Amino acid sequence: MVSATSTLTHRKVASLSLSPDLDFTSPTTTTTVSEHAPCTSCHDDPNPDDDDTTLTTQLLHTMNSKLRQIEDADTTGILRYVDDQVHETWDTAKAAVVGAQRLLRFEELPPLWQENKYVLTGYRFCTSSSQCLRTIFMLHNETMNIWSHLIGFVFFAGLGVYTFNFHLEIANTNDRLIFLCFFLAAAKCLVCSTIYHTFICHHKHHIKTFAATLDYIGITALITASVLVMEYYGFYCSSQARLRYMILTATVGSAGIVLPFFPWWDTPKYRRLRIVVFLTMGATGTIPLGHLMAVKGFSATWAFVGPVLYSVLMYLTGVAIYANRFPEKMFPGRFDWAGMTSHAIWHVFVCLGIYYHYRAALHFHDQRLHFHDQWLHFHDQRRQYECISY
C-alpha cells in the first residue's frame, strides 16, 4: 500500500521546470504526488457566478481527488516500474555522455550492461551503430573478443574454399553438403560472435540483446553441425539410424535457437544455465557413439572417432576457463587491457576446437569405407557398393 507520501524519482533534465521549487541537481529528486497536485483554494474567485471559474474549480477538485485515490491504492508495482525506468534512463544518458569522451569503468556502466565485475576498466558505451563499428580498430576490453573470431572467420572461410577444391573434388553430393553445413555453421558462429562483441556497447539495450541472441544461435549452430558430422559418417551405411540420430540432434539444437529469444536468457543470473544447455547439446553425440561401440566394438570405434577427442578437449578447456572467469577473477583489473580475459581465451579455444573438428571430419571422410567394410559388398568391375543397415 502506497501512502500519500509515495515518492517518484525524476530524471535530471536541465530544461525541465515543472515547478520552481524542484531541484534537478541530482538524478533522484524526491517529491510527493500531492505536493504538486493543484490546490482548489489557489483558484478561488470572488465572483461565484463565473461559470468558467466554477467549472475550473470542479475539474481541479476532481483531479485532486483522483490523485489521492491513486496514492491510496495499491500501486506499488507501477510506481516501482516507473522509478526503475527513470533510473535506467538517467544511468544510460550519463554513461553515453561520459562514454563519448573516454572508456568507462565498470561502476559507470548502467546496471543492464554490467556483466563481469572482475573486468574493471576499458568499457565502451556508444550512442550509434557507426560509433560501435569504429571501435573495432581501437583498444578496449573487447578488442581480443572481436578480433579473435574475426580473424578466425577469415581463416576458416579460406580453409573451406581450399577443402572443397583439393579434398572433396571427387566427393559425392551428400559428403560435400555435410562439409558445407559444418563450414557455414562455423562461419555463422564466428561472425555472430564478432557482431555481438562489436555492438555489446550500444546504448540501446534491445540492440545489445539482439546481438546476443545472434551469438547464442551461432554457438548452437556450431555445436549441432559438429555432432551431425560425426553422426553422418559414423552411420554412413545405415540411413535409418543416421536419420534418427540427426533428427534427435537437430531437435535438441532447436532449444538453443528458441531460448535466446526469451528476455531472461541473456542475464547474469542464468549464465550457468546457458553453459549447461550448450554442454547438453554437445553431449547428445555420446548416444550414437554408444551405438557404434555396441555394433563395431570399442577398438574399431575408437580408431574411427578418436581424432574428434582433440576438438572436444579444446571446447571443454575453453568452457572451463570461461565458466570460472580465469584469470581476471584472481587478478581483477589486471587483464583488462585489450580484453585479455577468460572470454577472449575461450574464443581462442573455440577456434582451435573448430580446426581439430575439421581435421576429424577429414579423417571420417577418408576412413568411412574402411570403417564400414564389413557391411560393404562390392560387385561388378565398377566397384559399386551397397550398405546393409544395422
C-alpha positions in Angstrom: 0.0 0.0 0.0 1.4 3.3 -1.0 0.7 6.2 1.3 0.0 9.8 0.4 3.8 10.4 0.6 4.6 7.8 -2.1 7.7 9.1 -3.9 8.7 9.2 -7.6 12.2 9.7 -8.9 12.6 12.3 -11.6 15.4 12.4 -14.2 17.8 15.3 -14.2 16.9 17.5 -17.2 18.2 21.0 -17.1 15.4 22.4 -19.3 12.6 20.8 -17.3 10.8 23.1 -14.9 7.6 21.5 -13.6 7.7 23.6 -10.5 10.1 26.4 -9.3 10.8 24.5 -6.1 12.0 21.4 -7.8 15.8 20.7 -7.6 17.2 18.8 -10.5 20.8 18.9 -9.4 20.7 15.2 -8.7 19.1 12.3 -10.6 17.0 11.4 -7.6 14.8 14.4 -6.8 12.2 13.2 -4.4 8.7 14.7 -4.2 5.2 13.6 -3.5 2.3 13.5 -5.9 0.1 15.5 -3.6 2.8 18.2 -3.2 2.4 19.3 -6.8 -1.3 18.5 -7.2 -3.3 21.6 -8.0 -4.9 23.2 -4.9 -8.5 24.4 -5.2 -8.0 27.1 -2.7 -5.5 28.8 -5.0 -8.2 29.2 -7.7 -11.0 30.7 -5.6 -12.7 33.6 -7.4 -14.7 36.3 -5.6 -17.3 36.0 -8.3 -19.3 32.8 -7.6 -21.4 33.3 -10.7 -18.5 33.0 -13.1 -19.2 29.7 -14.9 -15.7 29.2 -16.2 -14.2 29.6 -12.8 -16.7 27.2 -11.2 -16.0 24.6 -13.9 -12.3 25.0 -13.4 -12.6 24.6 -9.7 -14.7 21.5 -10.1 -12.2 20.0 -12.5 -9.3 20.8 -10.2 -11.1 19.3 -7.3 -11.9 16.1 -9.3 -8.3 15.8 -10.4 -7.0 16.3 -6.9 -9.4 13.5 -5.7 -8.2 11.2 -8.4 -4.5 11.8 -7.5 -5.3 11.0 -3.8 -7.1 7.8 -4.9 -4.0 6.7 -6.8 -1.8 7.4 -3.8 -4.2 5.4 -1.6 -4.4 2.5 -4.0 -2.0 -0.5 -4.2 0.1 0.9 -7.0 3.5 -0.3 -5.6 4.3 -2.2 -8.8 3.5 0.6 -11.1 5.5 3.2 -9.1 8.4 0.8 -8.8 8.4 0.2 -12.6 8.3 4.0 -13.3 11.1 4.6 -10.8 13.2 1.9 -12.4 12.6 3.2 -15.9 13.6 6.8 -14.8 16.8 5.5 -13.1 17.7 3.4 -16.2 17.2 6.4 -18.5 19.3 8.6 -16.2 22.1 6.0 -16.0 22.1 5.4 -19.7 22.2 9.1 -20.5 25.0 9.7 -18.1 27.1 6.8 -19.5 26.5 8.0 -23.0 27.8 11.5 -22.2 30.9 10.2 -20.4 31.4 7.3 -22.9 31.7 9.8 -25.8 34.9 11.2 -24.2 36.7 8.1 -22.8 36.4 4.4 -21.8 34.3 3.7 -18.8 34.9 1.9 -15.5 32.6 -1.0 -14.6 30.7 1.0 -12.0 30.0 3.8 -14.5 28.0 1.4 -16.7 24.2 1.2 -16.4 23.2 -1.9 -14.5 22.0 -3.8 -17.6 25.5 -3.5 -19.1 27.3 -4.7 -16.1 28.2 -8.4 -16.7 31.7 -9.2 -15.5 32.6 -7.4 -12.3 36.2 -8.7 -12.5 36.8 -6.6 -15.6 37.2 -3.2 -14.1 38.1 -0.8 -16.9 38.1 -0.3 -20.7 34.3 -0.3 -21.4 32.9 1.4 -24.4 29.4 3.0 -24.4 28.3 4.2 -27.9 25.3 6.1 -29.0 25.2 4.8 -32.6 25.9 1.8 -34.6 28.6 3.6 -36.7 30.4 4.5 -33.5 30.3 0.9 -32.4 31.8 -0.2 -35.7 34.6 2.4 -35.4 35.7 0.9 -32.1 36.7 -2.3 -33.9 40.0 -0.6 -34.6 40.5 0.7 -31.1 41.9 -0.7 -27.9 39.4 -1.6 -25.2 38.4 -4.6 -23.2 36.6 -6.2 -26.1 39.4 -5.9 -28.7 40.5 -9.5 -28.3 37.0 -10.8 -28.3 36.3 -9.1 -31.6 39.5 -9.9 -33.4 39.9 -13.5 -32.3 36.7 -14.5 -34.1 37.0 -12.1 -36.9 40.4 -13.5 -37.9 39.0 -17.0 -37.2 36.2 -16.3 -39.7 38.6 -15.2 -42.4 40.9 -18.3 -41.8 38.1 -20.8 -41.9 36.5 -19.2 -45.0 39.7 -19.7 -46.8 40.1 -23.2 -45.4 36.6 -24.1 -46.7 37.5 -22.9 -50.2 40.7 -24.9 -50.1 39.0 -28.1 -48.8 36.3 -28.1 -51.5 38.8 -27.7 -54.2 41.6 -30.1 -53.0 40.0 -32.6 -50.6 36.4 -33.0 -51.8 36.8 -32.5 -55.5 35.5 -36.1 -56.2 33.2 -36.5 -53.2 29.6 -37.2 -53.7 26.9 -34.6 -53.2 25.9 -35.6 -49.6 29.5 -35.6 -48.4 30.0 -32.1 -49.8 26.8 -31.0 -48.2 27.8 -32.2 -44.7 31.1 -30.3 -45.0 29.2 -27.2 -46.3 26.9 -27.4 -43.3 29.9 -27.6 -40.9 31.7 -24.6 -42.6 28.6 -22.5 -42.7 27.9 -23.2 -39.0 31.5 -22.3 -38.1 31.2 -19.1 -40.1 27.9 -18.2 -38.5 29.3 -18.8 -35.0 32.4 -16.6 -35.6 30.6 -13.8 -37.5 27.7 -13.6 -34.9 30.2 -13.6 -32.1 32.1 -10.7 -33.8 28.8 -8.8 -34.2 27.9 -9.3 -30.6 31.1 -8.1 -29.2 31.1 -5.1 -31.5 27.6 -4.0 -30.5 27.6 -5.1 -26.9 28.4 -1.4 -26.0 25.4 0.1 -27.8 23.3 2.4 -25.6 20.0 0.9 -26.8 19.6 -2.3 -24.8 17.4 -4.0 -27.4 20.3 -3.8 -29.9 22.7 -5.3 -27.4 20.1 -8.1 -26.7 19.5 -8.8 -30.3 23.3 -9.1 -31.0 23.5 -11.5 -28.0 20.7 -13.6 -29.5 22.6 -13.9 -32.8 25.7 -15.0 -30.8 23.8 -17.8 -29.0 22.2 -19.0 -32.2 25.7 -19.1 -33.7 27.0 -21.2 -30.9 24.0 -23.6 -31.3 24.7 -23.9 -35.0 28.3 -24.8 -34.5 27.6 -27.4 -31.8 24.8 -29.0 -33.8 26.7 -29.2 -37.0 29.8 -30.7 -35.3 27.6 -33.5 -33.9 25.9 -34.0 -37.2 29.2 -34.5 -39.0 30.1 -37.4 -36.6 26.6 -39.0 -36.9 26.7 -38.7 -40.7 30.0 -40.5 -41.1 29.5 -42.8 -38.1 26.4 -44.2 -39.7 27.4 -43.8 -43.2 26.0 -47.2 -44.2 22.9 -47.1 -42.1 20.5 -44.5 -43.4 17.8 -45.2 -40.8 20.0 -44.9 -37.8 21.7 -41.9 -39.2 18.4 -40.2 -39.8 17.2 -40.9 -36.3 20.2 -39.5 -34.6 20.5 -36.5 -36.9 16.8 -35.6 -36.2 17.5 -36.0 -32.4 20.5 -33.7 -32.6 18.6 -31.1 -34.6 15.7 -31.2 -32.2 17.9 -30.7 -29.2 19.7 -27.9 -31.0 16.4 -26.2 -31.6 16.4 -25.3 -27.9 19.5 -23.2 -28.5 17.6 -21.3 -31.2 14.4 -20.7 -29.2 15.7 -20.0 -25.7 17.8 -16.9 -26.7 14.6 -15.1 -27.6 13.4 -15.1 -24.0 14.5 -11.9 -22.2 15.8 -13.7 -19.1 18.2 -15.9 -21.2 20.9 -13.2 -21.6 21.1 -12.2 -17.9 23.9 -12.9 -15.5 21.6 -14.9 -13.3 21.2 -17.6 -16.0 24.9 -17.7 -17.1 25.4 -21.2 -15.6 22.2 -22.5 -17.2 23.4 -21.3 -20.6 26.6 -23.3 -20.2 24.7 -26.4 -19.1 22.3 -26.2 -22.1 25.2 -25.9 -24.6 27.1 -28.7 -22.9 24.0 -30.9 -23.1 23.6 -30.2 -26.8 27.2 -31.4 -27.3 26.6 -34.4 -25.1 23.9 -35.8 -27.5 26.8 -37.1 -29.5 27.6 -39.7 -26.8 24.3 -41.6 -27.6 25.2 -42.5 -31.2 28.8 -43.1 -30.1 27.5 -45.8 -27.7 25.5 -47.3 -30.5 28.6 -47.5 -32.7 30.6 -49.2 -29.9 27.9 -51.8 -29.4 27.9 -52.7 -33.1 31.5 -52.2 -34.1 33.3 -52.7 -30.8 35.4 -50.3 -28.7 38.7 -50.6 -30.6 37.3 -50.1 -34.1 35.0 -47.3 -33.0 37.8 -45.5 -31.1 40.1 -45.7 -34.1 37.4 -44.0 -36.2 36.2 -41.3 -33.8 39.4 -40.8 -31.8 40.6 -37.7 -33.6 37.5 -35.8 -32.5 38.7 -36.0 -28.9 41.2 -33.2 -29.6 38.3 -31.0 -30.6 36.2 -31.9 -27.5 39.2 -31.2 -25.3 39.6 -27.7 -26.8 36.0 -26.9 -26.4 35.8 -28.2 -22.8 39.0 -26.4 -21.8 37.7 -23.1 -23.2 34.3 -23.5 -21.4 36.1 -24.3 -18.1 38.2 -21.2 -18.4 35.1 -19.1 -19.3 32.9 -20.5 -16.6 35.5 -19.9 -13.9 36.4 -16.4 -15.2 40.1 -17.2 -15.1 42.4 -15.2 -14.9 40.5 -12.0 -14.2 38.7 -13.4 -11.1 42.1 -14.0 -9.4 43.5 -10.7 -10.5 40.7 -8.2 -11.1 41.6 -5.4 -13.5 45.0 -6.9 -14.3 43.8 -8.3 -17.7 41.5 -5.5 -18.9 43.9 -4.2 -21.4 42.8 -5.3 -24.9 40.4 -7.7 -23.3 42.9 -10.5 -22.3 40.2 -12.1 -20.2 38.6 -15.5 -19.9 36.1 -14.7 -22.7 38.9 -14.0 -25.1 40.8 -17.1 -24.1 37.6 -19.1 -24.6 37.4 -17.6 -28.1 40.9 -18.9 -29.0 39.9 -22.4 -27.8 36.7 -22.3 -29.9 38.8 -21.6 -33.0 41.1 -24.5 -32.0 38.1 -26.7 -31.5 36.8 -25.9 -34.9 40.1 -26.6 -36.5 40.5 -30.0 -34.8 37.0 -31.0 -35.6 37.7 -30.1 -39.2 40.7 -32.4 -39.1 38.5 -35.1 -37.6 35.9 -34.6 -40.3 38.6 -35.2 -43.0 39.6 -38.4 -41.2 35.9 -39.5 -41.1 35.6 -38.9 -44.8 38.9 -40.7 -45.7 38.1 -43.7 -43.4 34.3 -44.0 -44.0 34.5 -47.0 -46.3 37.2 -48.8 -44.3 35.2 -48.4 -41.1 32.1 -49.9 -42.6 33.9 -52.5 -44.7 32.1 -55.4 -43.1 28.8 -54.1 -44.3 30.1 -53.4 -47.8 29.5 -55.7 -50.7 31.5 -54.9 -53.8 30.3 -56.1 -57.1 30.8 -55.5 -60.8 34.0 -54.2 -62.2 32.9 -50.7 -61.4 33.3 -51.5 -57.7 29.8 -50.2 -56.8 28.7 -50.9 -53.3 25.6 -51.0 -51.2 25.4 -50.6 -47.4 23.4 -53.0 -45.3 21.6 -51.2 -42.5 22.4 -52.1 -38.9 
